[in-house]
Amino acid sequence: MVKLRMNTADVAAEVCCLRRLIGMRCANVYDLSPKTYVIKLAKSSGITESGESEKVLLLLESGVRLHTTEFARDKSATPSGFTLKLRKHVRTRRLENVQQLGMDRVVDFQFGLGESAYHVILELYAQGNILLTDASYMVLTLLRTHRDDDKGISMMARHEYPIDSCRKFHRTDLKMTELASDIAMMSEHKSDLKNMADDEFDNKPDLETTAGDENDAHTAKDIRENTETNKVKLEKTATRGTSGKTRKGDGVWKGEQGSLKSKLGDILGYGPVLCEHIILDAGLHPSLTTSTKNEGISLSSLGAEQIQSLSVALAKFEDWLESVIKGITIPEGYIFMQNKAAKKKQVTSENVEQQHGKMYDEFSPLILRQYMGREHVLMGTFDAAMDEFFSKIEGQRAEEQRRVQEDSALSKLGKIRTDQTNRVQALKREVDQSVHMAELIEYNLEDVDSAILAVRTALANGMDWKDLALMIKEEKKAGNPVAGIIHSLQLEKNQITLLLSNNLDEMDDEEKTQPVDKVEVDIGLSAHGNARYWFEVKKKQAMKQEKTVAAHAKAFKAAEKKTQQQLAQAKVILSISHIRKVHWFEKFNWFISSENYLVISGRDAQQNEILVKRYLKKGDLSAWSFKYSGQEPRLRPTYPTTYDQPSWMFHRVSKSSLGFQNSHQCLVGVCKSS
């Protein structure tokens, strides 16, 4: 599973990298989502190569990550209330400090000094949180309000942030702890419970000596037995410890049985990944089980040499962590790729580009032992690795979301096309059916007229409908050809159904064996009248088909246009692009000559002055135009082709509407292009 949370080492390494931002001012605050915010920092002291002010985007996501980013993301159209609160108190203030509160995954950004300082606190554990406090750590606003009555902590406005509850960094000596802090606490609790039982027994009055008769002595004996029973129960309770752990037959505490990885995690608090790294660095297996016996504290699965190796590995890791916390070491960034087996499992859910590309899986400020041998990418700093990792993950998610939206939109469009095609085909079948009915009647004019006449005559003679149906059935058995073509009667609709076939065309043996078609005819009309009726039906259906095709074409065109708009909108909204570096000379008039030299000129007198004082260096050429139609400037023949190109620029700039009052304001500097 892809790593999306930062551990203690990650936070310490990232804080070490972000301390380079100290001294920059907050230019603005933006919100990307309800949990993700971007703080724009700027420094106008001219530390860049070109002397321009440095701008950095610091991304904070509650409970997940923090890092600077070089990727542009879409911001909310309207800032949230929390964003406005941050802007009110933090904007234009200088970032004075970045620190990790103890060993917890909490980062404190201090803006301003003294009583006017404000703190932006980012919590990266559990559900996460972002808080704004004043100089005394009184919470002004926060993302998520919660409270823990057991610990006496209330995370809400107008309450002090509990910075004293954060864990401090202390080096651990395994020889002193031996993974037994819980057992020592349980043994102490067991001793207290036994003392309570003894005190309860000793404080009972001696009823046997004070009883006046045998019944009183018997009663005192029962009370003593009950007290002994309660004492035994208290001792049994003591054997369970504070967490209700039960005894096993050989004196091993069942609740204390577990892996070395979990035991070390309980003692150190570094998290399972870092504990596994320490154990593997010591040459041990993380799933190695430990046990505690009743006689004392011991590690049944570890010997003295193994404990020594574990202590050395832990000291090595804490040396690195301490150097990062103190800023002695600037950590590098490592991005580990997914294993081939895991990649094959996920290949069905990714697009073609991701199938052939590399999939990021983990990020770390150091090469962990469990990731040794895995393919990885080395970045200059851990902050750059964080930005690359999460930006790639966001890009993959955005691409997947965009693909889902495209598939959904195209699927809807396909359903509309299919529905319209089915309707048109249904109308076409109705038209063909009407033509076929009319043709069958024309092929069998005499038989149709005979059948209609026979039914009319019977009805005219007053024959009952049921008797007419029985008569037709008997005539069929007798071989009457007229009765043989009558299939059924629908006298309530004044119609009968006939069995007709194409008797005019020559048919082969196979066609003769094919079933005949059922044709409904009106007994109030002649054979020609029924044929005419079916042709009129065909004409109406054909007109309806034409109108349907035209309407469907218009509707499909509108649906297709809407789908294209949705696809274009999805591409714009979900895009994550790299921020293009704006070069220092882009604020001037500029071009690159055919000999790869940079030719620039100011847009006004002020820019000309800046161009000369800040950017013109030794070896660069400058030219002035004092008269618009006068002699063009001549440059040294060091640049044969570039020699004539500034004159064209003089002509263009002088005639442009860029605010020049006189042509002598036009300056051209020729600098070597990088």
Residue pairs with C-beta under 8 A, 6 or more apart in sequence:
2 338
2 360
2 361
2 362
2 393
3 361
3 362
3 363
4 64
4 393
5 63
5 64
5 124
6 14
6 64
6 65
6 66
6 105
6 124
7 105
7 270
7 271
7 273
7 274
8 103
8 105
8 269
8 270
8 271
8 274
8 321
9 270
9 274
9 321
9 324
9 364
9 365
9 366
10 363
10 364
10 365
10 382
10 386
11 100
11 105
11 107
11 124
12 100
12 321
12 324
12 325
12 365
13 324
13 331
13 365
13 382
14 66
14 67
14 107
14 382
14 383
14 386
15 98
15 99
15 100
15 107
16 324
16 325
16 327
16 329
16 330
16 331
16 382
17 330
17 331
17 381
17 382
17 383
18 58
18 66
18 67
18 68
18 98
18 383
19 98
19 327
21 41
21 56
21 58
21 68
21 95
21 98
22 95
22 96
22 97
22 98
23 43
23 45
23 94
23 95
24 41
24 42
24 43
24 54
24 56
24 94
24 95
25 41
25 42
25 43
25 92
25 93
25 94
25 95
26 39
26 40
26 41
26 90
26 91
26 92
26 93
26 94
26 95
26 111
27 40
27 41
27 42
27 55
27 91
27 92
28 39
28 40
28 87
28 91
29 37
29 38
29 39
29 40
29 79
29 83
29 86
29 87
29 90
29 91
30 37
30 38
30 40
30 75
30 76
30 79
30 83
31 37
31 38
31 75
31 76
31 79
31 80
31 82
31 83
32 38
32 59
32 73
32 74
32 75
32 76
33 76
34 80
34 143
35 61
35 62
35 63
35 64
35 128
35 143
36 59
36 60
36 61
36 62
37 59
37 60
37 61
37 82
37 83
37 86
37 130
38 57
38 58
38 59
38 60
38 69
38 73
38 75
39 57
39 58
39 60
39 86
39 90
39 109
39 120
40 55
40 56
40 57
40 58
41 55
41 56
41 57
41 58
41 95
42 53
42 54
42 55
42 56
43 53
43 54
43 55
44 53
45 53
46 52
46 53
47 54
48 54
50 583
50 584
50 615
51 584
51 614
51 615
52 584
56 68
57 68
57 69
57 70
57 579
58 66
58 67
58 68
58 69
59 65
59 66
59 67
59 68
59 69
60 66
60 120
60 122
60 130
61 128
62 122
62 123
62 127
62 128
62 129
62 130
62 143
62 144
63 123
63 124
63 125
63 126
63 127
63 128
63 129
64 124
64 128
65 124
65 386
65 390
66 107
66 122
66 124
67 383
67 386
67 387
67 390
68 383
68 387
69 387
69 391
70 387
70 578
70 579
71 387
71 391
71 394
71 576
71 577
71 578
71 579
72 576
72 577
72 578
72 579
73 394
73 576
74 573
74 575
76 83
79 87
82 130
82 141
82 143
85 132
85 140
85 141
86 120
86 132
89 111
89 118
89 132
89 140
90 111
90 118
90 120
90 132
93 111
93 112
93 118
94 111
94 112
95 109
95 110
95 111
96 110
96 111
96 112
96 113
96 117
97 108
97 109
97 110
98 107
98 108
98 109
98 110
99 107
99 108
99 110
100 106
100 107
100 108
100 325
101 107
101 108
101 121
101 163
101 166
102 166
102 167
102 168
102 169
103 166
103 167
103 168
103 169
103 269
104 125
104 166
104 167
105 123
105 124
105 125
106 121
106 122
106 123
106 124
106 125
106 166
107 121
107 122
107 124
108 119
108 120
108 121
108 163
109 119
109 120
109 121
109 122
110 117
110 118
110 119
111 117
111 118
111 119
111 120
112 118
112 135
114 135
115 135
116 135
117 134
117 135
118 132
118 133
118 134
118 135
118 140
119 131
119 132
119 133
119 134
119 135
119 137
119 161
120 130
120 131
120 132
121 129
121 130
121 131
121 132
121 133
121 161
122 128
122 129
122 130
123 129
123 130
123 131
127 144
128 143
128 144
129 142
129 143
129 144
129 155
130 142
130 143
131 139
131 141
131 142
131 143
131 155
131 161
132 139
132 140
132 141
132 142
133 139
133 140
133 161
134 140
136 160
137 160
137 161
137 163
138 158
138 159
138 160
138 161
139 155
139 156
139 157
139 158
139 159
139 160
139 161
140 157
141 157
142 155
142 156
142 157
144 155
145 155
145 156
145 157
146 155
146 156
147 153
147 154
147 155
147 156
148 154
151 165
153 162
153 165
155 161
167 269
169 321
169 322
169 325
171 315
171 318
171 322
172 267
172 268
172 314
172 318
173 311
174 267
174 307
174 310
174 311
174 314
175 307
175 311
177 267
178 297
178 298
178 299
178 307
179 263
179 264
179 266
179 267
179 290
179 299
180 292
180 297
181 267
182 256
182 266
183 253
183 256
183 292
183 297
184 297
185 242
186 241
186 242
186 243
186 245
186 253
189 238
189 241
189 242
190 238
190 239
190 241
191 238
193 234
193 235
193 237
193 238
194 234
194 235
194 238
196 234
197 230
197 231
197 234
197 235
198 231
200 227
200 230
200 231
201 227
201 228
201 231
204 223
204 224
204 227
206 220
207 216
207 217
207 219
207 220
207 223
207 224
208 217
208 220
208 221
208 224
210 216
210 220
211 217
211 219
211 220
239 247
240 246
240 247
241 253
241 255
243 255
244 255
245 253
245 254
245 255
245 256
246 254
246 255
247 253
247 254
247 294
248 254
251 293
251 294
251 295
252 291
252 292
252 293
252 294
253 291
253 292
253 294
256 290
256 291
256 292
257 289
257 290
257 291
258 289
258 290
259 286
259 287
259 288
259 289
259 290
260 279
260 284
260 285
260 286
260 287
260 288
260 289
260 290
260 301
260 302
261 272
261 275
261 276
261 279
261 286
261 287
262 272
263 290
264 275
264 278
264 279
264 310
265 271
265 272
265 275
268 274
268 275
268 278
268 314
270 278
273 368
273 370
274 317
274 368
275 286
276 286
276 368
276 369
276 370
277 317
277 368
277 369
277 370
278 310
278 313
278 314
278 317
279 285
279 286
279 288
279 310
279 313
280 286
280 369
280 370
281 313
281 316
281 317
281 369
282 306
282 309
282 310
282 312
282 313
282 314
283 306
283 309
284 302
284 306
284 309
284 310
288 301
288 302
289 301
290 299
290 300
290 301
290 302
291 299
291 300
291 301
292 298
293 300
299 307
302 310
320 329
320 366
323 329
324 331
324 365
330 381
331 365
331 366
331 381
331 382
332 365
332 366
332 378
332 379
332 380
332 381
332 382
332 385
333 363
333 364
333 365
333 378
333 379
333 380
333 381
333 382
333 383
333 384
333 385
333 386
333 388
334 363
334 364
334 365
334 366
334 367
334 371
334 376
334 377
334 378
334 379
334 385
335 360
335 362
335 363
335 376
335 377
335 379
335 385
335 388
335 389
336 360
336 361
336 362
336 363
336 364
336 371
336 374
336 375
336 376
337 358
337 359
337 360
337 361
337 374
337 375
337 376
337 377
338 346
338 358
338 359
338 360
338 361
339 361
339 374
342 361
343 359
346 359
347 355
350 359
350 396
350 400
351 399
351 400
351 403
354 396
354 399
358 375
360 389
360 392
360 393
362 371
363 382
363 385
363 386
363 389
364 371
365 382
365 385
367 376
377 385
377 388
379 385
379 388
391 576
394 576
395 576
398 574
398 575
398 576
399 574
401 570
401 574
402 570
402 571
402 574
405 566
405 567
405 570
406 567
406 570
409 563
409 566
409 567
410 563
412 559
412 563
413 559
413 560
413 563
416 555
416 556
416 559
417 556
420 552
420 555
420 556
423 548
423 552
424 545
424 548
424 549
424 552
427 541
427 544
427 545
427 548
428 545
430 541
431 538
431 541
431 542
431 545
434 534
434 535
434 537
434 538
434 541
435 534
435 535
435 538
436 517
437 517
437 519
437 520
437 534
438 531
438 532
438 534
438 535
438 538
439 502
440 500
440 501
440 502
440 517
440 519
441 448
441 500
441 519
441 521
441 527
441 530
441 531
441 534
442 527
442 531
443 500
443 501
443 502
443 503
443 504
444 485
444 498
444 500
444 501
444 503
444 527
445 527
445 528
446 527
447 481
447 482
447 485
447 498
447 500
448 498
448 500
448 521
448 527
448 530
449 526
449 527
450 482
451 482
451 485
451 486
451 496
451 498
451 521
452 496
452 521
452 523
452 525
452 526
452 527
454 482
454 483
455 468
455 486
455 489
455 496
455 523
456 523
458 468
458 471
459 468
459 491
463 471
465 489
465 491
468 489
468 491
469 489
472 483
472 486
472 489
475 482
475 483
476 483
476 484
476 486
484 499
485 498
485 499
485 500
486 496
486 497
486 498
486 499
487 496
487 497
487 498
487 499
487 518
488 496
488 497
489 496
489 497
490 496
490 497
490 520
494 522
494 523
494 524
495 520
495 521
495 522
495 523
496 520
496 521
496 523
497 518
497 519
497 520
497 521
498 518
498 519
498 520
498 521
499 516
499 517
499 518
499 519
500 516
500 517
500 519
501 514
501 516
501 517
521 527
521 530
522 529
522 530
522 533
525 533
584 615
585 598
585 600
585 615
587 603
587 607
588 600
588 601
588 602
588 603
588 607
588 611
589 600
589 601
589 602
589 603
589 649
589 653
589 658
590 598
590 599
590 600
590 601
591 599
591 645
591 649
592 598
592 599
592 673
593 599
593 639
593 641
593 642
593 645
593 670
593 673
594 641
594 642
594 645
595 639
595 640
595 641
595 642
596 673
597 639
597 642
597 670
597 671
597 672
597 673
598 670
598 671
598 672
598 673
599 642
599 645
599 646
599 649
599 668
599 669
599 670
599 671
600 611
600 615
600 668
600 669
600 671
601 608
601 611
601 649
601 653
601 666
601 667
601 668
601 669
602 608
602 609
602 610
602 611
602 665
602 666
602 667
603 658
603 659
604 658
604 659
604 660
604 665
605 665
608 665
608 666
608 667
611 667
611 669
612 622
612 667
612 669
615 669
615 671
616 622
616 669
617 671
619 672
620 669
620 670
620 671
620 672
621 635
621 636
621 638
621 639
621 669
621 670
622 667
622 668
622 669
622 670
623 633
623 635
623 646
623 650
623 667
623 668
623 669
623 670
624 633
624 664
624 666
624 667
624 668
625 632
625 633
625 650
625 654
625 663
625 664
625 666
625 668
626 663
626 664
627 663
627 664
628 654
628 663
632 647
632 650
633 646
633 647
633 650
633 668
634 643
635 642
635 643
635 646
635 670
637 643
639 670
642 670
646 668
646 670
649 668
650 663
650 666
650 668
653 660
653 666
654 660
654 663
654 666
660 666
